[in-house]
Amino acid sequence: MSFSVYLVRHGQTYLNLYNRMQGWCDSPLTDKGKNDARLAGKRLANKHFDYVFHSDTMRTKRTCEAILAANNATPADLKPKELRNFREQSFGYFEGADGNQAWRVIGAKHNCHSFKEVVDNYSLVETRDFIHEADPFGDAESDAEFWSRVKIGFDYLREKIPDGKDVLVVSHAMTIRSIAKLFDDTLPNFPDPANGSVTKLTVDGHNFTVDYYNKTDEAFDY
């Protein structure tokens, strides 16, 4: 059984704009974010989707609505469903914090002073665990907790999606990056997938192929 998953990162939010940590917390799309969503819709305008999902955040819901509004091939009566398993990782205590300050605290014990330094010097697995360890309340997701949640999401898709179908999932930067990196270790650690970018996976049973990652080129064949 094989099907395709198109992972789209939501449009820019105000917390993105202000360089604030944004995982399980939410904020509205900026004007640029609304345009990011419209451009994602334009990129995928001629793609027929059989199933559509977004995480349980307003930023993914609004992005998903914009994508479907621009789509010429998907039935108008197809209703997107919420799938919380593909929400962003939780930053716990650091939710809403200034990104530069948060990453200095998270990385200090490991001689790193920025997010880029952490991901350049350590794996995404270690990065997630560093956040969990630095959280004084222990609320930030560990790597094991993150993947337990995401795995349930993919199990759900494998159970529900028939062979040969195309699936849209509107999700988040670290979630998309982590999924893609897990199945293609040649992908770069940095930067984040762009707001409104498209990443395509082929799911064949328990085998995953990253067909492309972080695409925003209007001329690209999606």
DRENSE-10329 format. One line per 5 residues: number of its first residue (from 1); their letters; for each residue z, y, x of N, C-alpha, C. Coordinates in steps of 0.2 Angstrom, whole numbers. Last residue first. Layout:
<rs>
NUM> A> Z:Y:X:Z:Y:X:Z:Y:X ~ ... $
</rs>
This chain:
<rs>
222> YDFAE> -43:101:25:-37:98:23:-38:92:18 ~ -51:107:37:-53:102:32:-46:98:30 ~ -49:124:41:-47:117:43:-49:113:36 ~ -50:137:39:-57:134:40:-55:126:41 ~ -38:143:39:-41:142:33:-47:138:33 $
217> DTKNY> -24:135:48:-31:138:48:-35:137:42 ~ -12:130:48:-13:136:44:-20:138:44 ~ -3:115:51:-10:118:50:-9:124:45 ~ 7:106:55:8:113:55:1:117:55 ~ -2:91:60:4:95:59:4:102:60 $
212> YDVTF> -10:76:54:-10:83:57:-4:86:56 ~ -6:63:52:-13:64:53:-14:71:56 ~ 5:52:57:5:60:57:-3:61:58 ~ 9:38:49:5:41:54:5:48:52 ~ 21:24:47:19:31:45:14:34:51 $
207> NHGDV> 25:9:39:21:13:44:19:20:42 ~ 30:3:28:35:6:33:32:9:39 ~ 16:6:19:22:2:19:27:6:23 ~ 10:19:25:7:12:24:13:7:24 ~ 7:36:23:12:31:23:9:24:21 $
202> TLKTV> 1:49:33:-1:43:29:4:38:29 ~ 5:66:31:6:60:33:3:54:29 ~ 1:83:36:-1:77:32:2:71:36 ~ 7:99:34:7:93:38:6:87:34 ~ 4:116:33:3:110:30:3:104:35 $
197> SGNAP> 13:132:30:9:127:34:9:120:31 ~ 22:140:24:16:139:21:11:134:25 ~ 29:145:40:29:146:32:22:145:29 ~ 25:133:53:25:140:50:26:140:42 ~ 37:123:61:31:123:57:31:130:53 $
192> DPFNP> 45:131:76:45:128:69:38:128:66 ~ 37:128:92:41:132:87:41:128:80 ~ 45:114:99:45:121:97:38:124:96 ~ 42:101:102:48:102:99:49:109:96 ~ 25:94:99:30:99:102:37:100:99 $
187> LTDDF> 22:77:98:22:83:95:27:88:98 ~ 23:64:102:19:69:107:19:76:104 ~ 30:56:93:34:59:98:30:64:103 ~ 28:54:78:23:56:83:27:60:88 ~ 38:51:69:33:46:69:27:48:74 $
182> LKAIS> 48:61:72:50:54:72:44:49:73 ~ 40:73:70:42:71:77:44:63:77 ~ 40:73:56:34:72:60:35:70:67 ~ 53:74:53:49:69:50:43:68:55 ~ 56:86:59:60:80:61:56:74:59 $
177> RITMA> 48:96:53:47:95:60:51:88:62 ~ 53:95:40:46:93:41:45:91:49 ~ 66:99:42:65:93:39:58:90:41 ~ 65:112:47:68:106:52:67:100:49 ~ 58:118:36:55:118:43:58:112:47 $
172> HSVVL> 55:110:20:58:114:25:56:113:32 ~ 44:107:6:50:105:10:52:111:15 ~ 34:100:-6:36:106:-3:43:106:0 ~ 23:87:-6:30:88:-6:31:95:-2 ~ 10:79:-15:12:85:-12:20:86:-12 $
167> VDKGD> 0:65:-12:7:67:-15:8:74:-11 ~ -12:54:-18:-11:60:-14:-5:63:-17 ~ -15:36:-18:-13:42:-21:-12:48:-16 ~ -17:23:-13:-22:28:-13:-21:34:-16 ~ -5:14:-23:-10:14:-17:-15:19:-18 $
162> PIKER> 8:23:-31:3:18:-31:-2:19:-25 ~ 25:28:-29:18:30:-28:13:24:-27 ~ 38:22:-30:34:25:-36:27:26:-35 ~ 42:16:-18:43:13:-24:39:15:-30 ~ 39:26:-9:36:20:-8:36:16:-14 $
157> LYDFG> 48:37:-14:40:37:-14:37:31:-13 ~ 60:31:-11:58:32:-18:51:33:-19 ~ 60:30:3:60:24:-1:58:25:-8 ~ 60:44:5:54:40:7:54:33:3 ~ 73:47:1:67:50:-2:61:46:-1 $
152> IKVRS> 81:39:9:81:37:2:75:40:-1 ~ 78:45:21:76:39:20:76:37:13 ~ 85:57:20:78:57:20:75:51:18 ~ 99:52:20:96:56:14:89:56:14 ~ 99:47:33:101:43:27:98:46:21 $
147> WFEAD> 96:58:41:91:53:40:93:48:34 ~ 109:65:40:102:68:38:97:63:36 ~ 118:56:45:118:58:38:112:61:35 ~ 114:55:58:114:49:54:114:51:46 ~ 115:68:63:109:65:62:109:59:58 $
142> SEADG> 127:77:51:125:74:58:118:71:57 ~ 127:92:43:125:85:43:124:83:50 ~ 142:102:42:135:101:44:133:94:45 ~ 156:100:40:151:100:35:144:99:36 ~ 166:102:49:163:95:49:158:95:43 $
137> FPDAE> 173:114:51:174:110:45:171:103:44 ~ 168:118:63:175:117:63:177:114:56 ~ 154:112:71:156:115:64:163:113:64 ~ 150:106:82:152:113:83:155:116:76 ~ 145:94:77:151:94:82:154:101:82 $
132> HIFDR> 134:97:70:139:94:67:146:95:71 ~ 126:102:81:128:107:75:134:104:72 ~ 124:91:88:128:96:91:130:101:86 ~ 117:83:80:124:81:81:128:87:84 ~ 105:90:80:108:89:74:116:87:75 $
127> TEVLS> 102:88:94:103:95:91:107:95:85 ~ 100:74:95:106:77:98:107:84:96 ~ 88:73:88:94:69:86:100:73:89 ~ 80:81:95:82:84:88:88:80:86 ~ 85:81:112:81:79:107:84:82:100 $
122> YNDVV> 86:95:124:89:89:121:84:87:115 ~ 79:106:129:83:102:134:86:95:131 ~ 73:111:118:69:110:124:72:105:129 ~ 83:113:109:78:108:108:73:107:114 ~ 91:123:116:94:117:114:88:112:113 $
117> EKFSH> 82:134:119:85:130:124:87:123:122 ~ 79:137:105:74:135:109:76:131:115 ~ 92:142:101:89:136:98:84:133:102 ~ 102:147:116:97:148:110:95:142:107 ~ 109:143:127:111:149:123:106:151:118 $
112> CNHKA> 117:129:134:111:132:131:113:138:127 ~ 127:121:139:124:126:144:117:128:141 ~ 134:114:129:129:111:133:124:115:137 ~ 143:123:124:146:117:127:140:113:131 ~ 133:132:118:137:134:123:140:128:127 $
107> GIVRW> 126:129:106:124:127:112:128:128:118 ~ 134:135:96:132:128:95:130:125:102 ~ 135:148:100:141:144:99:139:137:99 ~ 121:151:100:125:152:106:132:148:106 ~ 117:149:87:115:145:92:118:145:99 $
102> AQNGD> 124:160:81:126:153:79:123:148:85 ~ 118:171:86:125:170:87:127:163:86 ~ 105:169:81:106:170:88:113:168:90 ~ 107:169:67:104:163:71:105:164:78 ~ 121:173:58:115:176:62:113:170:67 $
97> AGEFY> 124:162:44:126:165:50:120:168:54 ~ 120:154:34:120:161:33:122:165:39 ~ 130:141:39:125:143:34:126:151:33 ~ 139:136:48:134:140:51:129:143:45 ~ 146:126:41:149:132:43:145:137:45 $
92> GFSQE> 131:118:37:138:118:36:141:125:37 ~ 118:116:38:121:119:44:128:120:43 ~ 108:102:32:114:106:31:117:109:38 ~ 91:102:32:97:99:34:102:104:33 ~ 82:105:16:83:106:23:90:103:25 $
87> RFNRL> 77:91:5:80:98:6:81:99:14 ~ 72:79:1:68:82:6:71:90:7 ~ 81:74:-9:81:71:-2:77:75:3 ~ 79:80:-21:83:84:-16:83:80:-9 ~ 65:84:-29:67:78:-25:72:81:-20 $
82> EKPKL> 59:88:-45:63:90:-39:66:83:-36 ~ 41:88:-49:48:85:-49:52:87:-43 ~ 28:97:-58:32:95:-51:39:92:-53 ~ 17:90:-70:24:94:-69:27:92:-62 ~ 1:92:-75:5:89:-70:12:93:-68 $
77> DAPTA> -7:99:-82:-1:97:-86:3:93:-81 ~ -18:102:-75:-14:108:-76:-7:105:-79 ~ -23:91:-62:-22:92:-69:-17:98:-70 ~ -30:98:-47:-24:94:-50:-24:96:-57 ~ -40:107:-43:-42:100:-44:-36:95:-47 $
72> NNAAL> -37:120:-40:-43:119:-44:-44:111:-46 ~ -23:129:-37:-26:123:-36:-31:121:-42 ~ -14:140:-38:-21:141:-35:-25:135:-35 ~ -3:134:-45:-7:140:-48:-14:141:-45 ~ 2:126:-35:-2:123:-41:-6:128:-45 $
67> IAECT> 7:136:-26:2:131:-24:-2:128:-30 ~ 16:142:-34:11:146:-32:5:141:-29 ~ 26:131:-36:22:134:-42:16:138:-40 ~ 30:129:-23:26:124:-26:22:127:-32 ~ 37:141:-21:31:140:-17:27:135:-20 $
62> RKTRM> 47:140:-30:43:145:-31:36:144:-27 ~ 53:128:-25:51:128:-31:46:133:-32 ~ 58:132:-12:52:127:-12:49:127:-19 ~ 67:142:-16:62:144:-12:56:139:-12 ~ 77:135:-24:72:140:-27:66:142:-23 $
57> TDSHF> 78:118:-20:80:125:-19:75:129:-22 ~ 77:104:-20:81:107:-25:83:114:-23 ~ 59:101:-15:67:100:-14:70:104:-20 ~ 46:95:-25:49:100:-21:56:99:-20 ~ 31:86:-28:38:86:-28:40:92:-24 $
52> VYDFH> 18:78:-37:20:84:-34:28:84:-34 ~ 4:67:-38:11:68:-39:13:74:-35 ~ -9:68:-36:-7:64:-41:0:64:-43 ~ -20:82:-32:-13:79:-31:-11:74:-37 ~ -34:86:-25:-32:83:-31:-25:79:-29 $
47> KNALR> -38:100:-17:-35:94:-16:-32:92:-23 ~ -43:113:-17:-48:108:-19:-45:101:-19 ~ -33:121:-12:-35:122:-18:-40:117:-21 ~ -25:122:0:-25:115:-4:-29:116:-11 ~ -27:135:4:-29:129:8:-30:123:5 $
42> KGALR> -21:141:-7:-28:142:-6:-31:136:-1 ~ -8:138:-6:-12:136:-12:-19:136:-11 ~ -5:144:6:-5:137:6:-8:134:0 ~ -7:157:1:-11:155:6:-11:147:6 ~ 4:158:-8:-3:159:-11:-8:156:-6 $
37> ADNKG> 15:157:1:14:152:-4:7:152:-7 ~ 13:169:9:13:162:12:11:157:7 ~ 15:178:-2:9:177:1:8:171:5 ~ 29:176:-3:25:175:-9:18:174:-7 ~ 33:180:10:34:173:8:30:171:2 $
32> KDTLP> 30:194:10:26:189:14:27:182:12 ~ 40:197:1:33:198:-1:28:194:3 ~ 51:183:2:49:190:3:42:191:0 ~ 60:172:-10:54:173:-5:53:181:-5 ~ 78:172:-9:72:173:-13:66:173:-7 $
27> SDCWG> 88:158:-3:87:165:-4:80:166:-6 ~ 102:146:0:95:148:-3:94:156:-3 ~ 110:133:9:110:139:5:103:141:4 ~ 106:122:17:107:121:10:108:127:6 ~ 100:132:27:99:125:26:100:124:19 $
22> QMRNY> 98:145:37:96:143:30:95:136:30 ~ 104:158:47:104:150:47:103:149:39 ~ 93:172:49:100:169:47:99:161:46 ~ 83:182:51:85:177:56:92:174:55 ~ 78:189:41:84:192:44:87:187:50 $
17> LNLYT> 68:180:36:67:187:39:72:190:43 ~ 76:170:31:71:169:37:70:175:40 ~ 82:176:21:86:174:27:82:172:33 ~ 71:179:13:75:185:16:79:182:22 ~ 58:167:17:63:170:13:66:176:17 $
12> QGHRV> 41:162:18:46:166:21:51:168:16 ~ 37:147:8:36:153:11:42:157:14 ~ 40:130:14:40:135:9:38:142:12 ~ 28:118:21:34:122:22:34:128:17 ~ 22:103:14:21:111:15:28:114:16 $
7> LYVSF> 15:88:17:21:92:17:20:99:19 ~ 7:76:8:6:83:11:12:87:11 ~ 4:60:10:9:65:9:8:71:12 ~ -5:46:4:-5:52:8:0:57:6 ~ -3:28:5:-4:34:1:-3:40:6 $
2> SM> -5:11:3:-6:17:8:-7:23:3 ~ 0:-6:4:0:0:0:0:6:4 $
</rs>
